[in-house]
Amino acid sequence: MTENILVKNPATGELIEEVKTNTNEEIEQALLKSHESFKTWSSVNAHERSRLLQKWSNLIQKNKESIAKVMTLESGKPIKESLGEVDYATSYIDWYAEEAKRLYGRTVPANTETKRIIITRQPVGPVAAITPWNFPAAMMTRKAAPALAAGCTFVVKPAEETPLTTMKLIELAHQAGIPNDVVQCVNGDGPTIGDIFTNSPYIRKITFTGSTPVGKSLITKSADTMKHVSMELGGHAPVIVAADADIDFAVNQTIASKFRNAGQTCICANRVLVHESIVDEYAQKLATAVRQLKLGNGLKEDTDVGPVINKGGFNKVVSQLEDAVSKGAEVLCGNEFNANQEKGYYFVHPTVLKDVNEEMNIMQEETFGPVIPITTFTELDRAITIANSTPYGLASYFFTNDYRTGVYLHENLNFGIVGWNDGAPSAAHAPFGGMKESGIGREGGTEGIEPYLETKYLSIGNL
Ligand code: SIN
């Protein structure tokens, strides 16, 4: 007998809803349906798939307020961010509704008059997705929209912490007219469902957003059936503030990057490297601005920073803070907590640390919490070395108004996403994804539909 999922509000610990978990048989059945409906869905013409996607997007927008409220309740993120995430989520559907109509093939000149070579694109097949709790709407639509646009069928397993937003979006997809078997949601234990997905002969592609260790395990398990994989994994984003940077602007953008979703994003600023000549001014301005951020329940309209998702996340942040302070970091603000283990909520006050060095864990590991560690550099090459000295390669940021410095940094930072005077680079029309252990593949932009397509070539002879 499988236990139900108890979805709780991370701001209060209160139960929001009990979600039925699917049995293994039900999940297998969902994959079979995905396989069986692939033939019909992949032959629906691209303009019709586009129309259905657009209808789905419109329905989500119509229900924006209620979806945002559910998202805040289950994820803890401030309501203004949840409203923003609904827009972000539909922007992927809108983009891929258009891309569906542009899945062009090619003809290649043959080397003889008696042949023709024609290259076509076709959907990879049924897709299984595993999505995270930090963006329960946008990380799902970023996968579902290109998959459906390409002609793939789609099964998603949302994070146990935040299944409600995803379930609501899937319900709206059905209301929009996308057949029930074409887009499905299953709930349950992550590792069990991961195994069912990866072992299934019906699933041709696995797409995952989450931690690097889980991503590696999914890749290994997908090898037997040679599934396509897209992995959007961990990050450890550096922010380099050059000597000539506009300090006020850099402060503002560092905050935008770091405190989105209480620092629980894969691309948020995780280590700030500031030129020694300006570090005092930058750090003081940053700490002053961070002290103004309002910590609290995300349902309150003036909340800027919500709770961290759970005890595990909280313990990691606290342990990084203890380690940094014990090794000499100076606390400019924060390093205070409002946590109640019995009730089940965990708040970390927005924190700024100065005099951080590479010996501290916070400079080596992803934090996933509202903490900014600041260190200094004098030579740009040293900043680049520190920035690149991580197995991760998702996002990086720098602030400079000198174009030579900017081009040099861009060319030498080994990250899939680079924000130059930009702390918020994400967009449906741009390819999001990482290098090294941050993942495989890109989501968004024209690149984001490629992983859902196979290339086939036809050689016609004897003409
Ligand atoms: C993530 O944290 O992985 C997603 C962030 C984004 O899309 O901006």
Boltz pocket constraint, residues with backbone or C-beta under 6 A from the ligand:
constraints:
  - pocket:
      binder: B
      contacts: [[A, 134], [A, 135], [A, 209], [A, 232], [A, 233], [A, 264], [A, 265], [A, 266], [A, 267], [A, 426], [A, 432]]
      max_distance: 6.0
